[in-house]
Amino acid sequence: MTIQDKPTGVALWRHVADGIERGIADGRYGAGEKLPGETELADIYRVNRHTVRRALATLAERGLVRAERGSGTYVESPKLAYPLRSRTRFSEIAGAGGREPQAQLIGAWDDVATRDLARQLGLKAGAPLIRIEALRLADKTPICVGTNWLSAERFPDFGKVYERVRSMTKALAHYGIKDYRRASTKVTAGIIDATDATRLGVALGRPILIVDSIDVDADGTPLSATHSRFVAERVEFVVDSGSL
């Protein structure tokens, strides 16, 4: 452990933040790696823990680190390049970026089609639906929370199937859907709410990118309507015009 000299003419928290940022830039703290604890950082920079907390909060606001309650503070991975195209699969996108994809089922519930969902899914208003909430991660870093609605009549027990396979593609394959494509995509910006902030491990009020989409089968029949919320600092959308 190298003890850092206190600077002159620079706020102490800025000195700590700059030092940690240099450590990230030169590879001392790698992507996904846990930073030293507050006490150790305070010893390294010869400051109090309050100063360390302010420095870490500033770095978190800039998307360089993230705090996980009860675990510590971790270096954020580089932004995940996320193509928006007719064939969009989270696992393939994460894998292409050299990241390990993971899906965690938050829950599955019975629902009914609102007029908007009925229109999107080609159903009658009030038709029974299954609603899936899932968290998707890359290298254990939460990237997005997605809500999917599907016809409960066409896909009975879909929640149980998804819980077992942890993949939308594999779950649809269980029902004989060998392939599907993105029929429409709408991207808007928003502010994260308390529920998603906890799920995604970010501060309340941070910016998110919202993607509303509809997937269809080979015949063009709607399969699912999706409402996804991405951490803005963790993804970079790329419009693949050649496949839209």
KABEL-V77145 format. One record per run of one state. SS is the DSSP state (2 for helix, 1 for strand, 0 for the rest). FROM is the first residue (numbers start at 1). TO is the last residue. Records with the same first field share a line. If there is no record, write none. Layout:
BEGIN
SS = FROM-TO + FROM-TO
END
This chain:
BEGIN
0 = 1-11 + 26-33 + 35-37 + 46-48 + 62-64 + 69-71 + 76-79 + 85-89 + 97-100 + 113-114 + 122-127 + 139-140 + 152-157 + 166-167 + 175-180 + 192-193 + 201-206 + 217-221 + 240-240 + 244-244
2 = 12-25 + 38-45 + 49-61 + 90-96 + 115-121 + 158-165 + 168-174 + 194-200 + 232-234 + 241-243
1 = 34-34 + 65-68 + 72-75 + 80-84 + 101-112 + 128-138 + 141-151 + 181-191 + 207-216 + 222-231 + 235-239
END
